[in-house]
Amino acid sequence: MPEIVKQLGLIGKPLSHSFSKAYFIKKFQLQGISGFQYHLYELQSIDEFLPLLKKFPNLIGLNVTIPYKREVIPFMHELSKEAQTIGAVNVIRIVSGKLLGYNSDYYGFQASLFNWLPVEWKGKALILGTGGASLAVIAVLQDRQIPFKLVSRHPGPDRITYRQAYQEKLIKTHKLIVNSTPLGMHPNIKTAPDLDYDDIGTDHYLFDLVYNPETTSFMAKGLKRGAQVKNGLEMLELQAEKSWEIWTG
């Protein structure tokens, strides 16, 4: 009998920027892994999630990207401790029809950030964006006791607006800036968060969760002013390997 192919994939919108499929195909080839496939499933709304599972009964796991990291939670039968704490799911394991939700973004961001920041670094951070991608960033900075402010287009009790950040000159006192928005992501590569980039200097660290393009507009503006910059590719690779570990046990 032919081997039953186990299917994996990524859900989100849009997915034209994603390297996930290429990453796993390369992994399967290099490591001689057979019996698995990885596909991109672009969902126009979360209402398409359950029909997708019904259409592909061989699915054993999914990655989840924007804008569905929070929206998939009501469909989960169980959540890992990390997913519960963070309030977002980016890995789903499917076992006998049960949906188990995990978060590997925490692991990926923490490892990538502290692989990069100098060991002796101390300071405050700005987190740009308050969507699902920001939740793992918040959790990591809280656990590492790094003071931070959330910056959003919309005011709220737990966040400030970009205008407030500009008026209060917060860039001068917050030397780590993490972009968790999709601004600058392919194909909209000319977009960037609305900051006063002239306040950025050589002692700033700009981390962009976006990894396509390799150097985002946000990063380029920092480089122009002597800042250290990093994109989200290593974070993607680290969380992808953690996903594989979750799926295959």
C-alpha positions, 0 to 999 in steps of 0.5 A: 500500500502507498504511504499516507502523506501527512500534511502540514501547512500555514494559514494566514492572509496574505501569504505571498511573503511567506518563506515557511513552505520553502523552509520545510521543503528544504528541510525535508530534502536535506534531512531525507524526510519522507511522507510529509508535505507542507502547503500554504492555505490563505484564508480570506476569513477565519470562517474558512478554517473548519472547512479547510480541516474537513477538506484535508483530513490528512492534516496533522499540523498547522502554523498560524500567522497574521491575522489569525493567531488570536482568532483560532483560539476558540477552535482549540480543544486544548491550549499549552501553558505558553499559548494560554499565557500569551493569548495567541496560537501559532502552532496547531497539532491535530491528534484524532480530530482534536486541535491542540494550540501552542505558541512557538513565537515566544521561543523563537523571539526570545532566542533570536533577540538574546542571540543578538543583544549584547549580554550586558545590554540594559534598557527600555523598549518600544513594541510597535503594534498590538496585534497577535504578533506582539503578544509573544514579544510582550511576554518575553520582555515581561519575563526578562524584566525589560520595561517597555511601552506599547505603541499603536495607531489607536489609544488605549489604557495599556498603550500610547499612540505614535503621536504620543511617542513622538511628542514625548521623545520616547525614542531617545530613552527607549533603545530597543524598538521591536516592530511587530506590525506587518508594515514593510512586508512584501509586497508593501516594502516602502511602508514603515512605522510612523516614528521620528527616525531622526532620534535614532542613534548608534546605541539603538537596536531595531528588531523587525519581526518581518523577514521579507524583504531581508532589509525592511524600510524600518531597518534601513532607516535605522541603518542610515542612522547607525543603529544595529538592526535585525530581521525576523528570519532567525526567529522564523527558523527557530519557531519552525523547528519548534513547530516540527518538534511539536508536530512530531513529538 
